[in-house]
Amino acid sequence: VISRQSPNGSTKGNIIMSQLTRADSPVLTSIPASYTRLIAQELGMHARDLPDLLSETQLTVEQLLDEATRLSTEQQIQVIENALRLSQDEGFGLRLGKRLTPPAHGPMGYLASSSPNLLAAVQAIQAFLPTRVSFVQLSLKQSDDELVISCSFDVEMRPEVSRFMAEICAMVFFSCAEFIIGRPAVEVQTHFAHPDPGPRAGYAEHIPGSVTFCNDDIVV
């Protein structure tokens, strides 16, 4: 991710997200079940439908509805695979991402939304993201007029899941940026690694600024 915030609150730049693989990633159960419940809501599911979403996760509906439940990386990725299969919708990732406003992220979202500027908000997300979604990592590199935020996924995943996660990460950034600066961050350019999914995916509706595809890295 590369973005710049000037003293007047404007932003400029790109967000870079690249997929990396680490074979030694530990098995953690840090991901709140609330994200899976949001997926279920976006799919329009009722309680009787939830077993389809939880297929091959070893999770029960009761566990999903328990606020204390945490998912492992493998379980969350399986949920995403199930959701993409059930939705059959090119725009599912971006539509779900629109739901991921700062309040959806618990204490991390509160800290980010109460930050004095966009840089501080991104730094808050960087610091606390491992406590929410352990397989997504952020690194920041700042120059005089730009902030480069690299987002990496430290597990292997199918291309459709990687695209989904890239869309989610982009939407979380833009939601946070809009909350902080009070308007869409239209100055930010978004560059994804995956091919253009076409107009049905809704990029023009959901992502401000210009968007390109088939890049070496996923860049917003």
C-alpha positions as a Python dict, from the first residue, in 0.01 Angstrom:
ca = {
    (1, 'V'): (0, 0, 0),
    (2, 'I'): (138, 338, -85),
    (3, 'S'): (-44, 643, 37),
    (4, 'R'): (40, 994, 137),
    (5, 'Q'): (-148, 1222, 372),
    (6, 'S'): (-74, 1592, 352),
    (7, 'P'): (-136, 1832, 640),
    (8, 'N'): (-479, 1916, 498),
    (9, 'G'): (-583, 1552, 516),
    (10, 'S'): (-557, 1461, 147),
    (11, 'T'): (-409, 1131, 37),
    (12, 'K'): (-206, 1020, -261),
    (13, 'G'): (-38, 700, -366),
    (14, 'N'): (-68, 325, -393),
    (15, 'I'): (-124, 18, -174),
    (16, 'I'): (98, -282, -252),
    (17, 'M'): (-16, -632, -155),
    (18, 'S'): (186, -937, -252),
    (19, 'Q'): (134, -1301, -169),
    (20, 'L'): (423, -1474, 8),
    (21, 'T'): (441, -1827, 139),
    (22, 'R'): (602, -1931, 467),
    (23, 'A'): (616, -2302, 529),
    (24, 'D'): (687, -2252, 897),
    (25, 'S'): (374, -2049, 975),
    (26, 'P'): (235, -2167, 1310),
    (27, 'V'): (-121, -2291, 1348),
    (28, 'L'): (-304, -2018, 1536),
    (29, 'T'): (-669, -1968, 1619),
    (30, 'S'): (-676, -1589, 1623),
    (31, 'I'): (-944, -1499, 1368),
    (32, 'P'): (-1273, -1386, 1524),
    (33, 'A'): (-1582, -1577, 1415),
    (34, 'S'): (-1750, -1240, 1355),
    (35, 'Y'): (-1586, -1224, 1010),
    (36, 'T'): (-1745, -1555, 914),
    (37, 'R'): (-2079, -1432, 1045),
    (38, 'L'): (-2045, -1127, 818),
    (39, 'I'): (-1978, -1361, 526),
    (40, 'A'): (-2295, -1552, 614),
    (41, 'Q'): (-2493, -1227, 629),
    (42, 'E'): (-2362, -1115, 290),
    (43, 'L'): (-2467, -1453, 149),
    (44, 'G'): (-2815, -1401, 296),
    (45, 'M'): (-2791, -1721, 499),
    (46, 'H'): (-3025, -1838, 772),
    (47, 'A'): (-2918, -2062, 1060),
    (48, 'R'): (-3023, -2374, 871),
    (49, 'D'): (-2786, -2280, 586),
    (50, 'L'): (-2473, -2232, 797),
    (51, 'P'): (-2348, -2594, 780),
    (52, 'D'): (-2283, -2538, 408),
    (53, 'L'): (-2059, -2243, 489),
    (54, 'L'): (-1880, -2441, 761),
    (55, 'S'): (-1825, -2750, 549),
    (56, 'E'): (-1483, -2915, 610),
    (57, 'T'): (-1394, -2672, 891),
    (58, 'Q'): (-1489, -2899, 1187),
    (59, 'L'): (-1682, -2602, 1325),
    (60, 'T'): (-2040, -2627, 1447),
    (61, 'V'): (-2311, -2366, 1409),
    (62, 'E'): (-2308, -2321, 1787),
    (63, 'Q'): (-1937, -2243, 1778),
    (64, 'L'): (-1984, -1993, 1496),
    (65, 'L'): (-2247, -1806, 1696),
    (66, 'D'): (-2026, -1795, 2006),
    (67, 'E'): (-1848, -1460, 2043),
    (68, 'A'): (-1549, -1636, 2201),
    (69, 'T'): (-1482, -1861, 1901),
    (70, 'R'): (-1161, -1805, 1706),
    (71, 'L'): (-1079, -1968, 1372),
    (72, 'S'): (-745, -2097, 1251),
    (73, 'T'): (-600, -1979, 921),
    (74, 'E'): (-692, -2309, 759),
    (75, 'Q'): (-1051, -2285, 883),
    (76, 'Q'): (-1091, -1926, 762),
    (77, 'I'): (-954, -2006, 418),
    (78, 'Q'): (-1191, -2304, 395),
    (79, 'V'): (-1482, -2077, 487),
    (80, 'I'): (-1378, -1836, 211),
    (81, 'E'): (-1354, -2119, -41),
    (82, 'N'): (-1700, -2236, 61),
    (83, 'A'): (-1841, -1884, 40),
    (84, 'L'): (-1701, -1825, -308),
    (85, 'R'): (-1846, -2157, -424),
    (86, 'L'): (-2186, -2073, -274),
    (87, 'S'): (-2203, -1715, -397),
    (88, 'Q'): (-2095, -1765, -760),
    (89, 'D'): (-2071, -1387, -768),
    (90, 'E'): (-1779, -1195, -918),
    (91, 'G'): (-1855, -900, -689),
    (92, 'F'): (-1874, -1094, -364),
    (93, 'G'): (-1533, -988, -226),
    (94, 'L'): (-1589, -617, -276),
    (95, 'R'): (-1947, -630, -148),
    (96, 'L'): (-1830, -806, 166),
    (97, 'G'): (-1541, -561, 199),
    (98, 'K'): (-1791, -276, 207),
    (99, 'R'): (-1926, -423, 532),
    (100, 'L'): (-1579, -416, 690),
    (101, 'T'): (-1594, -64, 827),
    (102, 'P'): (-1374, 18, 1130),
    (103, 'P'): (-1636, -98, 1387),
    (104, 'A'): (-1628, -447, 1232),
    (105, 'H'): (-1271, -494, 1357),
    (106, 'G'): (-1332, -460, 1728),
    (107, 'P'): (-1065, -281, 1937),
    (108, 'M'): (-832, -260, 1636),
    (109, 'G'): (-1096, -74, 1439),
    (110, 'Y'): (-1171, 158, 1729),
    (111, 'L'): (-802, 244, 1765),
    (112, 'A'): (-765, 306, 1393),
    (113, 'S'): (-1079, 520, 1367),
    (114, 'S'): (-974, 733, 1663),
    (115, 'S'): (-628, 800, 1516),
    (116, 'P'): (-535, 1164, 1442),
    (117, 'N'): (-440, 1094, 1079),
    (118, 'L'): (-427, 820, 819),
    (119, 'L'): (-66, 725, 888),
    (120, 'A'): (-142, 666, 1256),
    (121, 'A'): (-449, 464, 1161),
    (122, 'V'): (-249, 237, 929),
    (123, 'Q'): (19, 196, 1196),
    (124, 'A'): (-250, 89, 1443),
    (125, 'I'): (-382, -169, 1197),
    (126, 'Q'): (-29, -293, 1132),
    (127, 'A'): (36, -339, 1502),
    (128, 'F'): (-285, -522, 1587),
    (129, 'L'): (-366, -710, 1264),
    (130, 'P'): (-183, -1027, 1379),
    (131, 'T'): (-429, -1048, 1668),
    (132, 'R'): (-723, -1049, 1425),
    (133, 'V'): (-614, -1215, 1100),
    (134, 'S'): (-285, -1390, 1164),
    (135, 'F'): (-202, -1483, 803),
    (136, 'V'): (-208, -1125, 673),
    (137, 'Q'): (102, -917, 736),
    (138, 'L'): (160, -546, 678),
    (139, 'S'): (493, -369, 643),
    (140, 'L'): (531, 8, 611),
    (141, 'K'): (798, 208, 429),
    (142, 'Q'): (777, 585, 442),
    (143, 'S'): (946, 842, 218),
    (144, 'D'): (911, 1219, 207),
    (145, 'D'): (578, 1215, 30),
    (146, 'E'): (460, 853, 25),
    (147, 'L'): (378, 569, 260),
    (148, 'V'): (433, 224, 114),
    (149, 'I'): (226, -46, 283),
    (150, 'S'): (309, -399, 168),
    (151, 'C'): (45, -658, 249),
    (152, 'S'): (149, -1023, 229),
    (153, 'F'): (-39, -1348, 283),
    (154, 'D'): (192, -1596, 453),
    (155, 'V'): (8, -1915, 350),
    (156, 'E'): (-62, -2076, 16),
    (157, 'M'): (-411, -2020, -119),
    (158, 'R'): (-601, -2070, -440),
    (159, 'P'): (-600, -1779, -689),
    (160, 'E'): (-966, -1701, -624),
    (161, 'V'): (-901, -1682, -249),
    (162, 'S'): (-594, -1463, -301),
    (163, 'R'): (-803, -1229, -516),
    (164, 'F'): (-1077, -1226, -250),
    (165, 'M'): (-825, -1136, 22),
    (166, 'A'): (-668, -864, -195),
    (167, 'E'): (-1012, -712, -248),
    (168, 'I'): (-1086, -729, 124),
    (169, 'C'): (-755, -565, 216),
    (170, 'A'): (-813, -288, -35),
    (171, 'M'): (-1165, -223, 91),
    (172, 'V'): (-1052, -216, 454),
    (173, 'F'): (-791, 46, 365),
    (174, 'F'): (-1035, 262, 170),
    (175, 'S'): (-1299, 237, 441),
    (176, 'C'): (-1048, 346, 703),
    (177, 'A'): (-913, 623, 480),
    (178, 'E'): (-1262, 760, 412),
    (179, 'F'): (-1342, 751, 784),
    (180, 'I'): (-1026, 948, 867),
    (181, 'I'): (-1025, 1208, 585),
    (182, 'G'): (-1402, 1238, 551),
    (183, 'R'): (-1428, 1150, 181),
    (184, 'P'): (-1329, 875, -65),
    (185, 'A'): (-952, 860, -123),
    (186, 'V'): (-979, 917, -498),
    (187, 'E'): (-609, 1004, -530),
    (188, 'V'): (-503, 649, -451),
    (189, 'Q'): (-425, 421, -745),
    (190, 'T'): (-509, 53, -711),
    (191, 'H'): (-308, -216, -892),
    (192, 'F'): (-407, -582, -855),
    (193, 'A'): (-210, -892, -956),
    (194, 'H'): (-513, -1087, -1076),
    (195, 'P'): (-672, -1043, -1420),
    (196, 'D'): (-956, -799, -1473),
    (197, 'P'): (-1271, -984, -1361),
    (198, 'G'): (-1489, -756, -1570),
    (199, 'P'): (-1757, -499, -1488),
    (200, 'R'): (-1975, -748, -1298),
    (201, 'A'): (-1718, -747, -1017),
    (202, 'G'): (-1805, -386, -936),
    (203, 'Y'): (-1457, -233, -907),
    (204, 'A'): (-1573, 99, -1051),
    (205, 'E'): (-1849, 116, -789),
    (206, 'H'): (-1647, 23, -483),
    (207, 'I'): (-1287, 139, -533),
    (208, 'P'): (-1215, 511, -574),
    (209, 'G'): (-944, 625, -812),
    (210, 'S'): (-790, 429, -1097),
    (211, 'V'): (-757, 49, -1100),
    (212, 'T'): (-527, -176, -1305),
    (213, 'F'): (-481, -554, -1318),
    (214, 'C'): (-222, -822, -1402),
    (215, 'N'): (56, -647, -1211),
    (216, 'D'): (353, -819, -1046),
    (217, 'D'): (219, -709, -708),
    (218, 'I'): (-125, -624, -579),
    (219, 'V'): (-112, -248, -536),
    (220, 'V'): (-372, -4, -411),
}
